[in-house]
């Protein structure tokens, strides 16, 4: 069963996720969190290893002195969350060019603010994608199965002919496979630094760089 449509996550896959990691820390400090850089980094790595649920929500519960509603936390984090040109990862454009030339239809499914479209246009990435499913625009967030169903239907594809490329086991790999799609795990961003054999067995393929993605997708066709 060949792959015709490739859906990309954005954070950690297209733009360096360190931008978001730092934004969450600064947003929590605005709301009264007294956490050192070292404590925060250790907690973030713990979440990378666990691959279970929203990093932002879990960190807010852990470090804020009083409960704060999710919308308020999101508002404060968003003040610091912007994908600047230097955050674009260097392997992205060559990969997109190779996949486009190979005949894949490329699209996006990402939990991102609507403003990410401006960054994609600025960096001349939007032309590679036939459709961009951004959570703020759709009112749906991964791992909600409805966002994957909508993505597949909108692109006129069969789930088994689609592949999701993302850095999260729970939000990208497991959710996509539950929707009948294939899944490629990108081992950077919010992925653990040293995945376990059990974790590596979950995706259809795993890559540490998008330079490896064209070959990985060809392997799914085999």
DRENDO-417436 format. One record per residue (C-alpha): z, y, x; residue number from 0. Coordinates in nm, 2 decimals. Layout:
// residues N
[[Z,Y,X],NUM]
...
//
This chain:
// residues 222
[[0.00,0.00,0.00],0]
[[-0.12,0.31,0.18],1]
[[0.04,0.66,0.19],2]
[[-0.17,0.94,0.04],3]
[[0.09,1.21,-0.01],4]
[[0.35,1.32,0.24],5]
[[0.65,1.53,0.12],6]
[[0.84,1.73,0.38],7]
[[1.20,1.85,0.38],8]
[[1.23,2.20,0.55],9]
[[1.58,2.23,0.71],10]
[[1.60,2.01,1.02],11]
[[1.24,1.90,0.98],12]
[[1.04,2.22,0.99],13]
[[1.30,2.48,1.08],14]
[[1.60,2.43,1.31],15]
[[1.90,2.34,1.10],16]
[[2.14,2.51,1.34],17]
[[2.06,2.82,1.14],18]
[[2.21,2.67,0.83],19]
[[2.50,2.52,1.02],20]
[[2.60,2.86,1.15],21]
[[2.54,3.03,0.81],22]
[[2.79,2.79,0.64],23]
[[3.05,2.87,0.91],24]
[[3.01,3.24,0.88],25]
[[3.01,3.23,0.50],26]
[[3.33,3.03,0.50],27]
[[3.50,3.27,0.74],28]
[[3.40,3.56,0.51],29]
[[3.59,3.37,0.23],30]
[[3.91,3.33,0.44],31]
[[3.85,3.01,0.64],32]
[[4.05,3.01,0.97],33]
[[3.85,2.75,1.16],34]
[[3.76,2.75,1.53],35]
[[3.41,2.68,1.64],36]
[[3.53,2.35,1.79],37]
[[3.70,2.24,1.47],38]
[[3.39,2.32,1.27],39]
[[3.16,2.14,1.50],40]
[[3.37,1.83,1.49],41]
[[3.38,1.84,1.11],42]
[[3.00,1.89,1.09],43]
[[2.94,1.59,1.32],44]
[[3.17,1.38,1.10],45]
[[2.95,1.47,0.80],46]
[[2.63,1.39,1.00],47]
[[2.77,1.04,1.06],48]
[[2.88,0.99,0.70],49]
[[2.55,1.10,0.53],50]
[[2.73,1.15,0.20],51]
[[2.71,1.46,-0.02],52]
[[2.68,1.83,0.04],53]
[[2.79,1.95,0.38],54]
[[2.85,2.30,0.24],55]
[[3.07,2.18,-0.05],56]
[[3.27,1.94,0.17],57]
[[3.33,2.20,0.44],58]
[[3.44,2.46,0.18],59]
[[3.69,2.21,0.03],60]
[[3.82,2.13,0.38],61]
[[3.85,2.48,0.53],62]
[[3.90,2.74,0.26],63]
[[4.26,2.82,0.19],64]
[[4.21,2.84,-0.19],65]
[[3.94,2.67,-0.41],66]
[[3.63,2.88,-0.45],67]
[[3.35,2.81,-0.70],68]
[[3.02,2.67,-0.56],69]
[[2.81,2.98,-0.65],70]
[[3.04,3.21,-0.46],71]
[[3.03,2.99,-0.15],72]
[[2.65,2.97,-0.18],73]
[[2.63,3.35,-0.21],74]
[[2.83,3.41,0.11],75]
[[2.64,3.14,0.30],76]
[[2.31,3.29,0.19],77]
[[2.39,3.62,0.36],78]
[[2.35,3.45,0.69],79]
[[2.08,3.19,0.61],80]
[[1.73,3.30,0.71],81]
[[1.47,3.10,0.89],82]
[[1.35,3.34,1.16],83]
[[1.03,3.28,1.35],84]
[[1.21,3.13,1.65],85]
[[1.37,2.87,1.43],86]
[[1.03,2.71,1.37],87]
[[1.04,2.38,1.55],88]
[[0.76,2.34,1.81],89]
[[0.63,2.00,1.69],90]
[[0.57,2.11,1.34],91]
[[0.23,2.28,1.35],92]
[[0.06,2.01,1.57],93]
[[0.19,1.74,1.33],94]
[[0.07,1.92,1.02],95]
[[-0.27,1.97,1.17],96]
[[-0.30,1.60,1.27],97]
[[-0.19,1.49,0.92],98]
[[-0.42,1.73,0.74],99]
[[-0.71,1.61,0.96],100]
[[-0.63,1.25,0.89],101]
[[-0.67,1.32,0.51],102]
[[-0.31,1.32,0.39],103]
[[-0.21,1.55,0.11],104]
[[0.09,1.75,0.22],105]
[[0.37,1.89,0.00],106]
[[0.73,2.00,0.02],107]
[[1.05,1.89,-0.15],108]
[[1.35,2.09,-0.02],109]
[[1.69,2.23,-0.11],110]
[[1.62,2.58,-0.01],111]
[[1.65,2.94,-0.14],112]
[[1.32,3.08,-0.29],113]
[[1.30,3.31,0.01],114]
[[1.19,3.02,0.23],115]
[[0.84,3.07,0.09],116]
[[0.82,3.41,0.27],117]
[[0.91,3.24,0.60],118]
[[0.65,2.97,0.55],119]
[[0.39,3.24,0.47],120]
[[0.49,3.45,0.77],121]
[[0.46,3.15,1.00],122]
[[0.13,3.05,0.84],123]
[[0.25,2.71,0.73],124]
[[0.20,2.75,0.35],125]
[[-0.17,2.68,0.38],126]
[[-0.10,2.32,0.49],127]
[[0.08,2.24,0.17],128]
[[-0.08,2.18,-0.17],129]
[[0.25,2.23,-0.34],130]
[[0.60,2.34,-0.25],131]
[[0.89,2.21,-0.46],132]
[[1.18,2.45,-0.37],133]
[[1.52,2.37,-0.54],134]
[[1.59,2.74,-0.63],135]
[[1.25,2.76,-0.80],136]
[[1.28,2.43,-0.99],137]
[[1.64,2.44,-1.08],138]
[[1.68,2.09,-0.94],139]
[[1.83,1.98,-0.61],140]
[[1.79,1.66,-0.41],141]
[[1.91,1.39,-0.45],142]
[[1.85,1.44,-0.83],143]
[[1.59,1.18,-0.91],144]
[[1.41,1.43,-1.14],145]
[[1.30,1.64,-0.85],146]
[[1.12,1.34,-0.70],147]
[[0.97,1.24,-1.03],148]
[[0.85,1.59,-1.08],149]
[[0.70,1.61,-0.73],150]
[[0.51,1.28,-0.77],151]
[[0.38,1.37,-1.12],152]
[[0.28,1.73,-1.02],153]
[[0.07,1.59,-0.73],154]
[[-0.09,1.33,-0.94],155]
[[0.02,1.04,-0.72],156]
[[0.18,0.70,-0.76],157]
[[0.53,0.68,-0.61],158]
[[0.43,0.39,-0.38],159]
[[0.16,0.60,-0.23],160]
[[0.40,0.89,-0.14],161]
[[0.63,0.92,0.16],162]
[[0.93,1.16,0.19],163]
[[1.00,1.29,0.54],164]
[[1.36,1.43,0.57],165]
[[1.67,1.44,0.79],166]
[[1.92,1.30,0.53],167]
[[1.98,0.94,0.43],168]
[[2.14,1.03,0.10],169]
[[1.93,1.33,-0.01],170]
[[1.59,1.21,0.14],171]
[[1.57,0.85,0.23],172]
[[1.78,0.68,-0.04],173]
[[1.67,0.91,-0.32],174]
[[1.30,0.88,-0.24],175]
[[1.32,0.50,-0.21],176]
[[1.51,0.49,-0.54],177]
[[1.21,0.68,-0.69],178]
[[0.97,0.41,-0.56],179]
[[0.85,0.62,-0.27],180]
[[0.84,0.54,0.11],181]
[[1.08,0.73,0.34],182]
[[1.07,0.84,0.70],183]
[[1.40,0.95,0.85],184]
[[1.38,1.24,1.10],185]
[[1.67,1.20,1.34],186]
[[1.76,1.56,1.39],187]
[[1.91,1.84,1.18],188]
[[2.17,1.68,0.96],189]
[[2.11,1.33,1.07],190]
[[2.37,1.17,1.29],191]
[[2.32,1.20,1.67],192]
[[2.36,0.82,1.71],193]
[[2.27,0.64,1.38],194]
[[2.41,0.30,1.33],195]
[[2.19,-0.01,1.31],196]
[[2.27,-0.03,0.94],197]
[[2.16,0.33,0.88],198]
[[1.84,0.28,1.08],199]
[[1.76,-0.02,0.86],200]
[[1.74,0.20,0.54],201]
[[1.43,0.41,0.59],202]
[[1.08,0.26,0.62],203]
[[1.05,0.43,0.96],204]
[[1.26,0.67,1.18],205]
[[1.13,0.93,1.42],206]
[[1.31,1.17,1.66],207]
[[1.01,1.41,1.67],208]
[[0.73,1.50,1.43],209]
[[0.50,1.41,1.72],210]
[[0.58,1.05,1.62],211]
[[0.52,1.10,1.25],212]
[[0.14,1.03,1.23],213]
[[0.18,0.69,1.40],214]
[[0.49,0.61,1.18],215]
[[0.29,0.69,0.87],216]
[[0.00,0.47,0.99],217]
[[0.26,0.19,1.03],218]
[[0.35,0.22,0.67],219]
[[-0.02,0.15,0.58],220]
[[-0.02,-0.17,0.78],221]
//
